[in-house]
């Protein structure tokens, strides 16, 4: 067993990964830094959101977790849920100030992730909240270009092009 297995930071990441709201609350009460990042740049909020734990995400946000924290690749919690397909977690992040138009190191946005992975409900949500459809990634593609590339008729309708 590693010495770090019981380190409070590791315990917070484990609790976020499991969605253990009770233990997250205990760690917050102990004064732990909820905006710590691991070697990949993941914050507890990114981990909880990515794993679809809405209640844990809310607890971390209530404790002032940085909603726009980016990992080493520039990905945010909102990008993660847009990739994974958790619209309710996405709505929570957006309502708490997530920047819809942040770009990762490849120029990707949450909207681009939702389009690429066929998360149509998230595409609609992000468009309804005003995500910028004109942003281009490092391959000079915008979200509409990606929708065409995917052949996703439903998303193309959301973009009013079919």
C-alpha positions in Angstrom: 0.0 0.0 0.0 1.4 3.4 -1.0 2.0 6.1 1.6 -0.1 8.4 -0.5 -3.2 6.2 -0.4 -4.3 8.0 2.7 -3.2 11.5 1.7 -6.2 13.9 2.0 -5.8 15.0 -1.6 -6.0 11.5 -2.9 -9.0 10.8 -0.6 -10.8 13.8 -2.1 -10.2 12.6 -5.7 -11.4 9.1 -4.6 -14.5 10.6 -3.1 -15.2 12.7 -6.2 -14.7 9.7 -8.4 -17.2 7.7 -6.3 -19.6 10.6 -5.8 -19.3 10.2 -2.1 -21.0 13.5 -1.0 -20.8 12.8 2.7 -17.0 12.2 2.6 -16.5 15.2 0.3 -18.4 17.4 2.8 -16.1 16.0 5.6 -13.0 16.8 3.7 -14.3 20.3 2.8 -15.1 20.9 6.5 -11.5 19.9 7.3 -10.3 22.8 5.2 -8.9 20.8 2.2 -8.1 22.7 -1.0 -10.9 21.7 -3.3 -9.2 23.2 -6.3 -6.1 21.0 -6.1 -5.1 19.3 -9.4 -3.4 16.0 -9.9 -0.6 15.3 -12.3 -3.0 15.3 -15.3 -4.5 18.6 -14.1 -7.8 17.0 -13.1 -9.5 18.8 -10.2 -12.0 17.0 -8.0 -14.8 18.9 -9.8 -13.6 17.7 -13.2 -13.5 14.1 -11.8 -17.0 14.2 -10.2 -18.6 15.8 -13.2 -16.9 13.5 -15.7 -18.2 10.5 -13.8 -21.7 12.0 -13.8 -22.0 12.6 -10.1 -24.4 15.5 -10.0 -24.7 15.8 -6.2 -20.9 15.7 -5.7 -20.5 18.3 -8.5 -23.0 20.5 -6.7 -21.3 20.1 -3.3 -17.9 21.0 -4.9 -19.5 24.0 -6.6 -21.2 25.1 -3.4 -17.7 25.1 -1.8 -16.4 27.4 -4.6 -14.7 24.9 -6.8 -13.3 26.6 -10.0 -16.0 25.7 -12.6 -13.6 26.6 -15.4 -10.5 24.8 -14.2 -8.7 23.2 -17.1 -6.6 20.0 -17.1 -3.2 19.8 -18.8 -5.0 19.3 -22.1 -7.1 22.4 -21.5 -10.3 20.3 -20.9 -12.9 21.5 -18.4 -15.7 19.8 -16.5 -18.2 21.0 -19.0 -16.1 19.5 -21.9 -16.0 16.2 -20.0 -19.8 16.0 -19.5 -20.4 17.1 -23.1 -18.2 14.1 -24.2 -19.8 11.7 -21.7 -23.4 12.8 -22.1 -24.6 14.2 -18.8 -27.0 17.0 -19.6 -28.2 17.7 -16.0 -24.6 18.0 -14.8 -23.9 20.3 -17.8 -26.8 22.5 -16.9 -25.6 22.7 -13.3 -22.1 23.7 -14.4 -23.5 26.3 -16.9 -25.8 27.7 -14.3 -22.8 28.1 -12.0 -20.8 30.0 -14.6 -19.0 27.5 -16.8 -17.6 29.2 -19.8 -19.3 27.6 -22.8 -16.6 28.7 -25.2 -13.4 27.8 -23.5 -11.1 25.9 -25.9 -8.7 23.1 -25.1 -5.2 22.7 -26.5 -6.7 21.4 -29.7 -9.1 24.3 -30.0 -12.1 22.1 -29.1 -15.1 23.4 -27.1 -17.8 21.7 -25.1 -20.1 22.1 -28.1 -17.6 20.4 -30.4 -17.3 17.4 -28.0 -21.1 17.1 -27.8 -21.4 17.2 -31.7 -18.5 14.7 -32.2 -19.8 12.2 -29.8 -23.5 12.4 -30.8 -24.7 13.9 -27.5 -27.6 15.6 -29.2 -29.3 16.6 -26.0 -26.2 18.4 -24.9 -25.8 20.0 -28.3 -29.3 21.5 -27.9 -28.6 22.5 -24.4 -25.3 24.3 -25.3 -27.0 26.0 -28.2 -29.9 27.1 -26.1 -27.4 28.6 -23.6 -25.7 30.5 -26.4 -22.5 28.5 -27.2 -20.6 30.1 -30.0 -20.9 28.0 -33.2 -18.3 30.0 -35.1 -15.3 28.9 -33.0 -12.8 26.9 -35.0 -10.5 24.2 -33.6 -6.8 23.6 -34.6 -8.0 21.8 -37.8 -10.0 24.9 -38.8 -13.3 23.1 -38.1 -16.3 24.6 -36.3 -19.1 22.6 -34.7 -21.2 22.7 -37.9 -18.3 21.2 -39.8 -18.0 18.4 -37.3 -21.8 17.8 -37.5 -21.5 17.4 -41.3 -18.5 15.1 -40.8 -20.5 12.9 -38.4 -23.5 12.9 -40.7 -25.7 13.6 -37.7 -29.0 14.8 -39.2 -30.5 15.7 -35.8 -27.7 18.0 -35.0 -27.7 19.6 -38.5 -31.4 20.4 -37.8 -30.5 22.0 -34.5 -28.1 24.2 -36.6 -31.0 25.0 -38.9 -29.2 23.7 -42.0 -31.5 20.8 -43.1 
